[in-house]
Amino acid sequence: MPVFDMSLEKFLEDDGINVFTFGRKPVAIDLMTGCPGLKFQETFQAAQWIELEDLLIRVIQLDQLIEAKKLPAEIKIWDEIKKLTQ
């Protein structure tokens, strides 16, 4: 969902919306409030900090991302998963 459609209610309470996009591609950031197939606490604890151009970013494990993308709703990007693992 583009950020201009964001409201406090949508952000906190709408289970149908779990990604808010700030900016426009190719310079955009997605803020995810949930990801089907992943448990927050488990994913957060396994995440690692990386430094990218003096910016610390917390990223989830590749295997967890792959598992989440294998869900039926995400099957359309299976080719992207294959690229990540090559």
N, CA, C and O atoms as a Tinker XYZ file with bonds, in Angstrom:
   344  protein
     1  N      0.850000   -1.175000    0.000000    73     2
     2  CA     0.000000    0.000000    0.000000    64     1     3
     3  C      0.894000    1.237000    0.000000    63     2     4     5
     4  O      1.816000    1.329000    0.811000    81     3
     5  N      0.643000    2.164000   -0.876000    73     3     6
     6  CA     1.415000    3.414000   -0.856000    64     5     7
     7  C      1.206000    4.150000    0.458000    63     6     8     9
     8  O      0.133000    4.086000    1.058000    81     7
     9  N      2.233000    4.843000    0.891000    73     7    10
    10  CA     2.182000    5.513000    2.188000    64     9    11
    11  C      1.083000    6.568000    2.253000    63    10    12    13
    12  O      0.582000    6.846000    3.343000    81    11
    13  N      0.693000    7.161000    1.140000    73    11    14
    14  CA    -0.338000    8.195000    1.206000    64    13    15
    15  C     -1.699000    7.609000    1.602000    63    14    16    17
    16  O     -2.603000    8.357000    1.976000    81    15
    17  N     -1.854000    6.287000    1.524000    73    15    18
    18  CA    -3.085000    5.637000    1.965000    64    17    19
    19  C     -3.012000    5.169000    3.412000    63    18    20    21
    20  O     -3.983000    4.614000    3.927000    81    19
    21  N     -1.883000    5.381000    4.074000    73    19    22
    22  CA    -1.704000    4.890000    5.427000    64    21    23
    23  C     -2.460000    5.760000    6.423000    63    22    24    25
    24  O     -2.494000    6.986000    6.326000    81    23
    25  N     -3.057000    5.074000    7.377000    73    23    26
    26  CA    -3.661000    5.749000    8.513000    64    25    27
    27  C     -3.303000    4.943000    9.746000    63    26    28    29
    28  O     -2.864000    3.799000    9.627000    81    27
    29  N     -3.480000    5.510000   10.918000    73    27    30
    30  CA    -3.176000    4.802000   12.152000    64    29    31
    31  C     -3.998000    3.520000   12.244000    63    30    32    33
    32  O     -3.482000    2.476000   12.645000    81    31
    33  N     -5.264000    3.597000   11.876000    73    31    34
    34  CA    -6.126000    2.421000   11.943000    64    33    35
    35  C     -5.649000    1.325000   10.995000    63    34    36    37
    36  O     -5.596000    0.157000   11.378000    81    35
    37  N     -5.303000    1.693000    9.760000    73    35    38
    38  CA    -4.826000    0.699000    8.803000    64    37    39
    39  C     -3.519000    0.078000    9.277000    63    38    40    41
    40  O     -3.314000   -1.129000    9.146000    81    39
    41  N     -2.644000    0.898000    9.821000    73    39    42
    42  CA    -1.340000    0.408000   10.253000    64    41    43
    43  C     -1.470000   -0.562000   11.423000    63    42    44    45
    44  O     -0.810000   -1.601000   11.442000    81    43
    45  N     -2.311000   -0.232000   12.393000    73    43    46
    46  CA    -2.411000   -1.036000   13.607000    64    45    47
    47  C     -3.439000   -2.154000   13.543000    63    46    48    49
    48  O     -3.276000   -3.179000   14.204000    81    47
    49  N     -4.488000   -1.976000   12.764000    73    47    50
    50  CA    -5.617000   -2.891000   12.900000    64    49    51
    51  C     -6.018000   -3.646000   11.640000    63    50    52    53
    52  O     -6.749000   -4.630000   11.752000    81    51
    53  N     -5.595000   -3.257000   10.481000    73    51    54
    54  CA    -6.042000   -3.907000    9.254000    64    53    55
    55  C     -5.165000   -5.122000    8.959000    63    54    56    57
    56  O     -4.015000   -4.979000    8.543000    81    55
    57  N     -5.712000   -6.310000    9.175000    73    55    58
    58  CA    -4.950000   -7.534000    8.945000    64    57    59
    59  C     -4.700000   -7.799000    7.467000    63    58    60    61
    60  O     -3.821000   -8.589000    7.122000    81    59
    61  N     -5.456000   -7.153000    6.594000    73    59    62
    62  CA    -5.293000   -7.363000    5.165000    64    61    63
    63  C     -4.154000   -6.559000    4.566000    63    62    64    65
    64  O     -3.777000   -6.779000    3.415000    81    63
    65  N     -3.604000   -5.633000    5.332000    73    63    66
    66  CA    -2.509000   -4.792000    4.844000    64    65    67
    67  C     -1.291000   -5.048000    5.726000    63    66    68    69
    68  O     -1.341000   -4.835000    6.938000    81    67
    69  N     -0.199000   -5.505000    5.119000    73    67    70
    70  CA     0.991000   -5.743000    5.924000    64    69    71
    71  C      2.254000   -5.124000    5.326000    63    70    72    73
    72  O      3.354000   -5.348000    5.833000    81    71
    73  N      2.104000   -4.351000    4.257000    73    71    74
    74  CA     3.255000   -3.669000    3.663000    64    73    75
    75  C      2.863000   -2.231000    3.324000    63    74    76    77
    76  O      1.865000   -1.990000    2.644000    81    75
    77  N      3.653000   -1.296000    3.800000    73    75    78
    78  CA     3.495000    0.117000    3.466000    64    77    79
    79  C      4.746000    0.550000    2.723000    63    78    80    81
    80  O      5.858000    0.317000    3.195000    81    79
    81  N      4.578000    1.176000    1.569000    73    79    82
    82  CA     5.713000    1.573000    0.742000    64    81    83
    83  C      5.942000    3.075000    0.840000    63    82    84    85
    84  O      5.025000    3.873000    0.650000    81    83
    85  N      7.175000    3.440000    1.137000    73    83    86
    86  CA     7.590000    4.840000    1.194000    64    85    87
    87  C      8.461000    5.111000   -0.023000    63    86    88    89
    88  O      9.421000    4.381000   -0.270000    81    87
    89  N      8.142000    6.137000   -0.779000    73    87    90
    90  CA     8.926000    6.483000   -1.961000    64    89    91
    91  C      8.400000    5.786000   -3.192000    63    90    92    93
    92  O      7.347000    5.148000   -3.175000    81    91
    93  N      9.167000    5.925000   -4.272000    73    91    94
    94  CA     8.812000    5.320000   -5.553000    64    93    95
    95  C      9.990000    4.519000   -6.061000    63    94    96    97
    96  O     11.146000    4.900000   -5.876000    81    95
    97  N      9.683000    3.403000   -6.703000    73    95    98
    98  CA    10.751000    2.582000   -7.277000    64    97    99
    99  C     11.528000    3.403000   -8.277000    63    98   100   101
   100  O     10.924000    4.199000   -8.997000    81    99
   101  N     12.806000    3.256000   -8.359000    73    99   102
   102  CA    13.639000    2.255000   -7.710000    64   101   103
   103  C     14.126000    2.667000   -6.319000    63   102   104   105
   104  O     14.881000    1.926000   -5.690000    81   103
   105  N     13.711000    3.818000   -5.839000    73   103   106
   106  CA    14.146000    4.278000   -4.511000    64   105   107
   107  C     12.938000    4.225000   -3.586000    63   106   108   109
   108  O     12.302000    5.247000   -3.327000    81   107
   109  N     12.624000    3.040000   -3.091000    73   107   110
   110  CA    11.469000    2.860000   -2.222000    64   109   111
   111  C     11.851000    1.951000   -1.063000    63   110   112   113
   112  O     12.737000    1.106000   -1.189000    81   111
   113  N     11.189000    2.128000    0.044000    73   111   114
   114  CA    11.387000    1.287000    1.231000    64   113   115
   115  C     10.036000    0.704000    1.594000    63   114   116   117
   116  O      9.041000    1.424000    1.666000    81   115
   117  N     10.002000   -0.599000    1.824000    73   115   118
   118  CA     8.781000   -1.252000    2.274000    64   117   119
   119  C      8.877000   -1.496000    3.771000    63   118   120   121
   120  O      9.849000   -2.078000    4.250000    81   119
   121  N      7.876000   -1.055000    4.500000    73   119   122
   122  CA     7.762000   -1.314000    5.927000    64   121   123
   123  C      6.744000   -2.425000    6.088000    63   122   124   125
   124  O      5.563000   -2.249000    5.789000    81   123
   125  N      7.213000   -3.580000    6.567000    73   123   126
   126  CA     6.337000   -4.732000    6.712000    64   125   127
   127  C      5.905000   -4.867000    8.162000    63   126   128   129
   128  O      6.732000   -4.857000    9.074000    81   127
   129  N      4.603000   -4.993000    8.362000    73   127   130
   130  CA     4.078000   -5.191000    9.714000    64   129   131
   131  C      3.808000   -6.665000    9.985000    63   130   132   133
   132  O      3.436000   -7.033000   11.100000    81   131
   133  N      3.990000   -7.499000    8.991000    73   131   134
   134  CA     3.812000   -8.931000    9.138000    64   133   135
   135  C      4.213000   -9.638000    7.863000    63   134   136   137
   136  O      4.291000   -9.035000    6.793000    81   135
   137  N      4.465000  -10.930000    7.996000    73   135   138
   138  CA     4.835000  -11.731000    6.836000    64   137   139
   139  C      4.262000  -13.122000    7.035000    63   138   140   141
   140  O      4.673000  -13.833000    7.952000    81   139
   141  N      3.321000  -13.522000    6.192000    73   139   142
   142  CA     2.735000  -14.857000    6.335000    64   141   143
   143  C      3.813000  -15.932000    6.342000    63   142   144   145
   144  O      4.756000  -15.889000    5.552000    81   143
   145  N      3.665000  -16.882000    7.230000    73   143   146
   146  CA     4.613000  -17.986000    7.294000    64   145   147
   147  C      5.761000  -17.777000    8.256000    63   146   148   149
   148  O      6.518000  -18.711000    8.518000    81   147
   149  N      5.912000  -16.571000    8.792000    73   147   150
   150  CA     6.995000  -16.300000    9.740000    64   149   151
   151  C      6.423000  -15.903000   11.091000    63   150   152   153
   152  O      5.420000  -15.195000   11.177000    81   151
   153  N      7.080000  -16.372000   12.137000    73   151   154
   154  CA     6.715000  -15.984000   13.491000    64   153   155
   155  C      7.652000  -14.859000   13.908000    63   154   156   157
   156  O      8.872000  -15.000000   13.827000    81   155
   157  N      7.082000  -13.742000   14.354000    73   155   158
   158  CA     7.880000  -12.551000   14.614000    64   157   159
   159  C      9.033000  -12.824000   15.563000    63   158   160   161
   160  O     10.183000  -12.540000   15.227000    81   159
   161  N      8.753000  -13.367000   16.736000    73   159   162
   162  CA     9.799000  -13.517000   17.763000    64   161   163
   163  C     10.950000  -14.376000   17.257000    63   162   164   165
   164  O     12.117000  -14.030000   17.441000    81   163
   165  N     10.620000  -15.497000   16.620000    73   163   166
   166  CA    11.638000  -16.397000   16.083000    64   165   167
   167  C     12.464000  -15.713000   14.988000    63   166   168   169
   168  O     13.691000  -15.815000   14.971000    81   167
   169  N     11.786000  -15.023000   14.088000    73   167   170
   170  CA    12.455000  -14.348000   12.977000    64   169   171
   171  C     13.319000  -13.201000   13.481000    63   170   172   173
   172  O     14.446000  -13.024000   13.019000    81   171
   173  N     12.805000  -12.427000   14.417000    73   171   174
   174  CA    13.545000  -11.292000   14.965000    64   173   175
   175  C     14.809000  -11.751000   15.678000    63   174   176   177
   176  O     15.870000  -11.150000   15.515000    81   175
   177  N     14.698000  -12.816000   16.469000    73   175   178
   178  CA    15.868000  -13.304000   17.199000    64   177   179
   179  C     16.941000  -13.866000   16.278000    63   178   180   181
   180  O     18.130000  -13.784000   16.589000    81   179
   181  N     16.538000  -14.431000   15.154000    73   179   182
   182  CA    17.505000  -15.006000   14.214000    64   181   183
   183  C     18.090000  -13.964000   13.257000    63   182   184   185
   184  O     19.096000  -14.224000   12.596000    81   183
   185  N     17.466000  -12.794000   13.184000    73   183   186
   186  CA    17.929000  -11.749000   12.260000    64   185   187
   187  C     19.330000  -11.280000   12.627000    63   186   188   189
   188  O     19.749000  -11.355000   13.782000    81   187
   189  N     20.034000  -10.802000   11.631000    73   187   190
   190  CA    21.402000  -10.314000   11.841000    64   189   191
   191  C     21.508000   -8.856000   11.426000    63   190   192   193
   192  O     20.799000   -8.378000   10.541000    81   191
   193  N     22.417000   -8.173000   12.096000    73   191   194
   194  CA    22.702000   -6.781000   11.724000    64   193   195
   195  C     23.784000   -6.784000   10.662000    63   194   196   197
   196  O     24.788000   -7.487000   10.779000    81   195
   197  N     23.567000   -5.987000    9.624000    73   195   198
   198  CA    24.610000   -5.783000    8.623000    64   197   199
   199  C     24.840000   -4.281000    8.507000    63   198   200   201
   200  O     23.944000   -3.481000    8.776000    81   199
   201  N     26.040000   -3.912000    8.107000    73   199   202
   202  CA    26.336000   -2.502000    7.900000    64   201   203
   203  C     26.448000   -2.256000    6.409000    63   202   204   205
   204  O     27.192000   -2.936000    5.702000    81   203
   205  N     25.699000   -1.278000    5.949000    73   203   206
   206  CA    25.686000   -0.926000    4.538000    64   205   207
   207  C     25.868000    0.576000    4.428000    63   206   208   209
   208  O     24.974000    1.350000    4.769000    81   207
   209  N     27.027000    0.976000    3.951000    73   207   210
   210  CA    27.344000    2.397000    3.811000    64   209   211
   211  C     27.067000    3.170000    5.106000    63   210   212   213
   212  O     26.355000    4.175000    5.104000    81   211
   213  N     27.641000    2.684000    6.202000    73   211   214
   214  CA    27.537000    3.309000    7.528000    64   213   215
   215  C     26.124000    3.300000    8.102000    63   214   216   217
   216  O     25.820000    4.070000    9.013000    81   215
   217  N     25.271000    2.447000    7.585000    73   215   218
   218  CA    23.904000    2.323000    8.086000    64   217   219
   219  C     23.708000    0.888000    8.566000    63   218   220   221
   220  O     23.929000   -0.060000    7.813000    81   219
   221  N     23.291000    0.733000    9.830000    73   219   222
   222  CA    23.011000   -0.601000   10.358000    64   221   223
   223  C     21.587000   -1.004000    9.994000    63   222   224   225
   224  O     20.633000   -0.263000   10.230000    81   223
   225  N     21.465000   -2.206000    9.409000    73   223   226
   226  CA    20.176000   -2.715000    8.954000    64   225   227
   227  C     20.001000   -4.124000    9.502000    63   226   228   229
   228  O     20.908000   -4.951000    9.410000    81   227
   229  N     18.842000   -4.392000   10.065000    73   227   230
   230  CA    18.555000   -5.739000   10.557000    64   229   231
   231  C     17.852000   -6.511000    9.449000    63   230   232   233
   232  O     16.830000   -6.064000    8.930000    81   231
   233  N     18.402000   -7.681000    9.083000    73   231   234
   234  CA    17.843000   -8.473000    7.993000    64   233   235
   235  C     17.536000   -9.885000    8.478000    63   234   236   237
   236  O     18.241000  -10.436000    9.323000    81   235
   237  N     16.464000  -10.459000    7.922000    73   235   238
   238  CA    16.107000  -11.817000    8.306000    64   237   239
   239  C     17.002000  -12.805000    7.587000    63   238   240   241
   240  O     17.670000  -12.464000    6.610000    81   239
   241  N     17.009000  -14.030000    8.080000    73   239   242
   242  CA    17.807000  -15.091000    7.489000    64   241   243
   243  C     17.243000  -15.477000    6.118000    63   242   244   245
   244  O     16.027000  -15.483000    5.923000    81   243
   245  N     18.111000  -15.793000    5.191000    73   243   246
   246  CA    17.702000  -16.158000    3.841000    64   245   247
   247  C     16.764000  -17.357000    3.858000    63   246   248   249
   248  O     15.778000  -17.373000    3.122000    81   247
   249  N     17.051000  -18.361000    4.683000    73   247   250
   250  CA    16.189000  -19.546000    4.696000    64   249   251
   251  C     14.775000  -19.214000    5.185000    63   250   252   253
   252  O     13.806000  -19.826000    4.734000    81   251
   253  N     14.650000  -18.246000    6.107000    73   251   254
   254  CA    13.322000  -17.839000    6.565000    64   253   255
   255  C     12.572000  -17.089000    5.460000    63   254   256   257
   256  O     11.367000  -17.276000    5.289000    81   255
   257  N     13.273000  -16.256000    4.723000    73   255   258
   258  CA    12.662000  -15.548000    3.601000    64   257   259
   259  C     12.182000  -16.540000    2.548000    63   258   260   261
   260  O     11.083000  -16.403000    2.011000    81   259
   261  N     12.999000  -17.524000    2.262000    73   259   262
   262  CA    12.632000  -18.531000    1.269000    64   261   263
   263  C     11.391000  -19.296000    1.718000    63   262   264   265
   264  O     10.483000  -19.518000    0.917000    81   263
   265  N     11.336000  -19.698000    2.973000    73   263   266
   266  CA    10.161000  -20.408000    3.478000    64   265   267
   267  C      8.905000  -19.559000    3.352000    63   266   268   269
   268  O      7.853000  -20.066000    2.963000    81   267
   269  N      9.003000  -18.286000    3.671000    73   267   270
   270  CA     7.842000  -17.396000    3.570000    64   269   271
   271  C      7.397000  -17.248000    2.117000    63   270   272   273
   272  O      6.200000  -17.172000    1.842000    81   271
   273  N      8.336000  -17.208000    1.201000    73   271   274
   274  CA     8.008000  -17.013000   -0.212000    64   273   275
   275  C      7.481000  -18.282000   -0.863000    63   274   276   277
   276  O      6.968000  -18.225000   -1.980000    81   275
   277  N      7.593000  -19.422000   -0.198000    73   275   278
   278  CA     7.068000  -20.675000   -0.736000    64   277   279
   279  C      5.565000  -20.812000   -0.511000    63   278   280   281
   280  O      4.945000  -21.705000   -1.087000    81   279
   281  N      4.973000  -19.966000    0.298000    73   279   282
   282  CA     3.543000  -20.044000    0.559000    64   281   283
   283  C      2.760000  -19.820000   -0.732000    63   282   284   285
   284  O      3.227000  -19.101000   -1.616000    81   283
   285  N      1.584000  -20.420000   -0.855000    73   283   286
   286  CA     0.804000  -20.303000   -2.100000    64   285   287
   287  C      0.591000  -18.870000   -2.577000    63   286   288   289
   288  O      0.625000  -18.617000   -3.781000    81   287
   289  N      0.375000  -17.936000   -1.670000    73   287   290
   290  CA     0.137000  -16.545000   -2.075000    64   289   291
   291  C      1.373000  -15.930000   -2.710000    63   290   292   293
   292  O      1.271000  -14.946000   -3.442000    81   291
   293  N      2.531000  -16.498000   -2.440000    73   291   294
   294  CA     3.784000  -15.933000   -2.943000    64   293   295
   295  C      4.412000  -16.779000   -4.045000    63   294   296   297
   296  O      5.519000  -16.474000   -4.488000    81   295
   297  N      3.743000  -17.820000   -4.494000    73   295   298
   298  CA     4.333000  -18.743000   -5.452000    64   297   299
   299  C      4.720000  -18.069000   -6.765000    63   298   300   301
   300  O      5.573000  -18.573000   -7.496000    81   299
   301  N      4.107000  -16.952000   -7.059000    73   299   302
   302  CA     4.410000  -16.251000   -8.308000    64   301   303
   303  C      5.847000  -15.757000   -8.377000    63   302   304   305
   304  O      6.331000  -15.439000   -9.464000    81   303
   305  N      6.530000  -15.685000   -7.261000    73   303   306
   306  CA     7.918000  -15.207000   -7.294000    64   305   307
   307  C      8.914000  -16.336000   -7.053000    63   306   308   309
   308  O     10.043000  -16.087000   -6.632000    81   307
   309  N      8.504000  -17.573000   -7.318000    73   307   310
   310  CA     9.391000  -18.711000   -7.113000    64   309   311
   311  C     10.696000  -18.551000   -7.898000    63   310   312   313
   312  O     11.749000  -18.976000   -7.422000    81   311
   313  N     10.649000  -17.956000   -9.069000    73   311   314
   314  CA    11.870000  -17.725000   -9.848000    64   313   315
   315  C     12.839000  -16.831000   -9.091000    63   314   316   317
   316  O     14.052000  -17.019000   -9.184000    81   315
   317  N     12.322000  -15.858000   -8.341000    73   315   318
   318  CA    13.187000  -14.992000   -7.536000    64   317   319
   319  C     13.874000  -15.793000   -6.432000    63   318   320   321
   320  O     15.040000  -15.547000   -6.123000    81   319
   321  N     13.161000  -16.748000   -5.838000    73   319   322
   322  CA    13.759000  -17.601000   -4.810000    64   321   323
   323  C     14.913000  -18.386000   -5.392000    63   322   324   325
   324  O     15.978000  -18.483000   -4.782000    81   323
   325  N     14.703000  -18.948000   -6.573000    73   323   326
   326  CA    15.758000  -19.721000   -7.216000    64   325   327
   327  C     16.994000  -18.873000   -7.446000    63   326   328   329
   328  O     18.115000  -19.354000   -7.276000    81   327
   329  N     16.805000  -17.615000   -7.831000    73   327   330
   330  CA    17.932000  -16.701000   -8.061000    64   329   331
   331  C     18.691000  -16.428000   -6.764000    63   330   332   333
   332  O     19.918000  -16.332000   -6.767000    81   331
   333  N     17.954000  -16.304000   -5.650000    73   331   334
   334  CA    18.594000  -16.037000   -4.356000    64   333   335
   335  C     19.486000  -17.187000   -3.898000    63   334   336   337
   336  O     20.476000  -16.969000   -3.201000    81   335
   337  N     19.139000  -18.392000   -4.284000    73   335   338
   338  CA    19.866000  -19.562000   -3.791000    64   337   339
   339  C     20.937000  -20.059000   -4.749000    63   338   340   341
   340  O     21.600000  -21.056000   -4.465000    81   339
   341  N     21.114000  -19.396000   -5.858000    73   339   342
   342  CA    22.144000  -19.836000   -6.826000    64   341   343
   343  C     23.478000  -19.239000   -6.503000    63   342   344
   344  O     24.455000  -19.496000   -7.206000    81   343
